Amino acid sequence: MKILVAVPVYDGKLFVEGVKCLLNEQAVAAANGDELLVRFLPSCSHPAMGRNQLAHDFLESDADRLVFLDADISYEPGSIVRIAHHPVDFVGGAYRYKFETENYPVGWLDAPELWANEHGLLAVNALPGGFLSLSRKVFDDFRNFHGDRTFEHFGHEMYCYFSMPWANGRMNGEDSFFCYEYQQAGGTVHLDPELSLTHWDGNIPYAGHIGKWLKSR
C-alpha cells in the first residue's frame, strides 16, 4: 500500500517529536511492504484551506490512502500503518485536549452504549482531523453527494471538502463539519480506540489512550 501522510504546519516549523515519529514510521512501513510518502504544507493559516490543498495533492498522486497528521501529535511506531490498513474508508484516532483534565474532542452518537465492530472500531459522530485515515472513496462519495464545489486557488482548480461554517447552531471546525457532511453522503466515521497519542503544547505532553479512558468511565 502507498500511504500519503499529509502534515499541515501552520507556523512553518517542524516539531522534533513529530519528526522522530515519522522517521520511525517509515521503517515500520517498509518492513510491512508499504511505501510512506510525506507531504508537508507549511505556513497555511487557514485550516480548511490547508486540508483542501492536501486532499487535492493526495487525489493527484498515486497513493492509496491519505492520513492527515497534525504537526503537534506524536504516536507509537506502527500507528499510521495500523489506521491506513483498517478495512473501512474513514477512521481516525483521538488525542486529548491540551487540558490537565483528560477529555477528548470526539462527537459521540446519541446511543445508550458503545459497541465496537468486528474490527474493534467504534462508530462516532465526529473526530478531530489530526490523526485521520481516508480512502479515495471518501472523496468520491463526498463529491457525488454534495455536487459542484469547485473553486480556483492560485490558478489551480480545487474542491471544497473542508469548510468552517456557522451551522446547526454552532461555529464548526473544519474537521467536525467534514465528518458531518460525510455522514450526510451516507458514510460512517470510525474511531480506533486502541491508539496511544500525545498532543503537545510546546514541550508539555498530553498523553492519552481513549480506549482506556472510556473503560475507566
C-alpha positions as CSV (number, residue, x, y, z in Angstrom):
1,M,0.0,0.0,0.0
2,K,1.1,3.5,-0.8
3,I,0.3,5.9,2.1
4,L,0.4,9.7,1.8
5,V,0.9,11.3,5.2
6,A,-0.3,14.9,4.9
7,V,1.0,17.3,7.6
8,P,-0.3,20.9,7.8
9,V,2.4,23.0,9.5
10,Y,0.7,26.3,10.2
11,D,3.7,28.2,11.6
12,G,6.1,26.5,9.2
13,K,8.1,24.9,12.0
14,L,8.5,21.1,12.4
15,F,8.3,19.6,15.9
16,V,11.1,17.3,16.8
17,E,8.8,14.6,18.4
18,G,6.7,14.5,15.3
19,V,9.8,14.2,13.0
20,K,11.1,11.3,15.1
21,C,7.8,9.5,14.8
22,L,7.7,9.9,11.1
23,L,11.2,8.5,10.7
24,N,10.3,5.5,12.9
25,E,7.0,5.1,10.9
26,Q,8.9,4.9,7.6
27,A,10.9,2.0,8.9
28,V,7.7,0.2,10.1
29,A,6.0,0.8,6.8
30,A,9.0,-0.5,4.7
31,A,9.1,-3.7,6.9
32,N,5.3,-4.1,6.3
33,G,5.8,-3.7,2.5
34,D,4.2,-0.3,2.4
35,E,5.5,3.0,1.0
36,L,5.1,6.0,3.2
37,L,5.1,9.4,1.4
38,V,5.1,12.6,3.4
39,R,3.7,15.9,2.2
40,F,4.2,19.0,4.4
41,L,2.1,22.1,3.9
42,P,4.0,25.0,5.6
43,S,2.6,28.3,6.7
44,C,-1.0,27.9,5.7
45,S,-3.0,29.9,8.2
46,H,-6.5,28.7,7.2
47,P,-7.1,25.1,8.5
48,A,-9.9,24.3,6.0
49,M,-7.9,25.7,3.0
50,G,-4.9,23.7,4.1
51,R,-6.8,20.4,4.3
52,N,-8.4,21.0,0.9
53,Q,-5.0,21.6,-0.6
54,L,-3.6,18.4,1.0
55,A,-6.7,16.4,-0.2
56,H,-6.1,17.8,-3.7
57,D,-2.5,16.7,-3.6
58,F,-3.5,13.2,-2.4
59,L,-6.0,12.8,-5.2
60,E,-3.5,14.0,-7.8
61,S,-1.0,11.4,-6.5
62,D,-1.0,7.6,-7.0
63,A,-1.3,7.0,-3.2
64,D,-3.9,4.5,-2.0
65,R,-4.6,6.1,1.4
66,L,-4.4,9.6,2.9
67,V,-3.5,10.1,6.5
68,F,-3.9,13.5,8.0
69,L,-1.3,14.1,10.7
70,D,-1.2,17.3,12.7
71,A,2.3,18.6,13.5
72,D,1.8,18.6,17.3
73,I,0.8,14.9,17.5
74,S,3.2,12.0,18.4
75,Y,2.4,8.3,18.4
76,E,3.7,4.8,18.9
77,P,5.6,3.2,15.9
78,G,3.1,1.4,13.6
79,S,0.1,3.6,14.4
80,I,-0.1,5.2,10.9
81,V,0.3,1.9,9.2
82,R,-2.4,0.5,11.5
83,I,-5.1,3.0,10.7
84,A,-4.2,3.0,7.0
85,H,-4.9,-0.7,6.8
86,H,-8.2,-0.8,8.6
87,P,-10.8,-2.1,6.1
88,V,-13.0,0.9,6.4
89,D,-13.0,4.1,4.4
90,F,-12.9,6.7,7.2
91,V,-11.1,6.0,10.5
92,G,-9.1,8.0,12.9
93,G,-7.6,8.2,16.4
94,A,-8.5,10.7,19.1
95,Y,-5.9,12.7,21.1
96,R,-6.5,14.6,24.3
97,Y,-7.4,18.3,24.6
98,K,-4.5,20.3,25.9
99,F,-6.1,20.4,29.4
100,E,-5.0,18.9,32.7
101,T,-8.3,17.0,33.0
102,E,-8.4,14.2,30.5
103,N,-11.0,14.6,27.8
104,Y,-11.2,14.1,24.0
105,P,-12.7,16.1,21.1
106,V,-15.0,13.3,19.9
107,G,-18.6,13.7,18.9
108,W,-20.5,10.7,20.2
109,L,-23.5,9.2,18.6
110,D,-26.8,9.5,20.5
111,A,-26.9,5.9,21.7
112,P,-27.1,4.4,25.2
113,E,-24.0,2.2,24.7
114,L,-20.8,2.0,22.7
115,W,-20.1,-1.2,20.8
116,A,-17.0,-2.0,18.7
117,N,-17.5,-3.6,15.3
118,E,-15.7,-6.8,14.2
119,H,-12.5,-4.7,13.6
120,G,-12.5,-3.2,17.0
121,L,-13.7,0.2,15.7
122,L,-16.4,2.5,17.2
123,A,-18.9,4.4,15.1
124,V,-18.9,8.1,16.2
125,N,-20.4,11.4,15.0
126,A,-17.1,13.4,14.7
127,L,-13.4,13.1,15.1
128,P,-10.5,15.6,15.2
129,G,-8.6,15.8,11.9
130,G,-5.1,15.4,13.3
131,F,-4.8,11.6,13.0
132,L,-7.3,10.6,10.3
133,S,-7.1,7.9,7.6
134,L,-9.2,8.3,4.5
135,S,-9.6,6.2,1.3
136,R,-10.2,7.7,-2.1
137,K,-13.8,6.5,-1.9
138,V,-14.5,9.1,0.8
139,F,-13.8,11.9,-1.6
140,D,-15.7,10.3,-4.4
141,D,-18.8,9.8,-2.2
142,F,-18.5,13.3,-0.9
143,R,-18.4,14.9,-4.4
144,N,-21.2,12.7,-5.7
145,F,-23.5,13.7,-2.9
146,H,-22.6,17.4,-2.4
147,G,-22.1,18.3,-6.1
148,D,-20.1,21.1,-7.6
149,R,-18.0,23.0,-5.0
150,T,-15.0,23.7,-7.2
151,F,-13.1,27.0,-6.7
152,E,-9.9,28.4,-8.0
153,H,-6.9,28.8,-5.7
154,F,-3.7,30.4,-7.1
155,G,-4.6,29.2,-10.6
156,H,-5.5,25.7,-9.6
157,E,-8.9,24.2,-9.6
158,M,-9.8,22.9,-6.1
159,Y,-12.7,21.3,-4.4
160,C,-14.2,22.3,-1.1
161,Y,-14.3,19.2,1.1
162,F,-13.4,21.1,4.2
163,S,-15.1,24.3,5.4
164,M,-15.7,26.1,8.7
165,P,-19.3,27.4,8.6
166,W,-21.8,28.6,11.1
167,A,-24.3,25.7,11.0
168,N,-26.5,23.6,13.4
169,G,-26.4,26.4,15.9
170,R,-22.6,26.5,16.3
171,M,-19.4,27.6,14.7
172,N,-17.9,24.4,13.3
173,G,-14.3,23.3,13.0
174,E,-13.2,22.1,9.5
175,D,-12.7,18.5,10.8
176,S,-16.0,18.1,12.6
177,F,-18.0,19.6,9.8
178,F,-16.3,17.3,7.3
179,C,-17.4,14.3,9.4
180,Y,-21.0,15.7,9.5
181,E,-21.1,16.2,5.7
182,Y,-19.5,12.8,5.0
183,Q,-22.3,11.2,7.1
184,Q,-24.8,13.1,5.0
185,A,-23.3,11.4,2.0
186,G,-24.0,8.0,3.6
187,G,-20.6,7.3,5.2
188,T,-19.7,6.2,8.7
189,V,-17.0,7.8,10.8
190,H,-14.9,5.2,12.8
191,L,-12.7,5.7,15.8
192,D,-9.8,3.3,16.6
193,P,-9.9,3.4,20.4
194,E,-6.6,1.4,20.8
195,L,-4.1,4.1,19.9
196,S,-1.8,5.9,22.3
197,L,-1.5,9.5,21.1
198,T,0.2,12.5,22.6
199,H,-0.9,16.1,22.0
200,W,1.9,18.6,22.6
201,D,1.6,22.1,23.8
202,G,5.2,23.3,23.2
203,N,7.2,21.0,25.4
204,I,4.3,19.9,27.5
205,P,2.9,16.5,26.6
206,Y,-0.7,15.5,27.0
207,A,-0.6,11.7,26.6
208,G,-3.8,9.7,26.2
209,H,-5.4,6.4,25.2
210,I,-9.1,6.9,24.6
211,G,-9.9,3.3,24.9
212,K,-8.5,3.0,28.4
213,W,-10.2,6.3,29.3
214,L,-13.6,5.0,28.1
215,K,-13.2,1.8,30.1
216,S,-12.4,3.8,33.2
217,R,-15.7,5.6,32.9
